[in-house]
Structures are given as C-alpha cells and as structure tokens.
Amino acid sequence: MDPVIKVARMIKNYLYGVISYFRHRITNAIAEGLNSKIAT
C-alpha cells in the first residue's frame, strides 16, 4: 500500500479523538491505567 494512503487513513481514523482532546483536554489515561492494573 502506498505510504501516503496509509498515513491519510490513519489521520482519518484518529482525527475525531485528536480534535476532541484539544477541545476538552480530557483523555482516557485513568481508565487505561486501571485496565492495566486489572489485567495483570
């Protein structure tokens, strides 16, 4: 696959989350941390 197309698809897939972070300054880091504690 052409690398440019691959990058464009990646940006398309993550754009909503990136914009949401900059608008609200909220991440799911706490949930991910708890999940890793539960999984181990």
BELJOGI-V292782 format. One record per helix or strand of 2 or more residues. SS is the DSSP state (H for helix, E for strand). FROM is the first residue (numbers start at 1). LEN is the number of residues. Records with the same first field share a line. If there is no record, write none. Layout:
BEGIN
SS: FROM-LEN  FROM-LEN
END
This chain:
BEGIN
H: 3-22  29-11
END
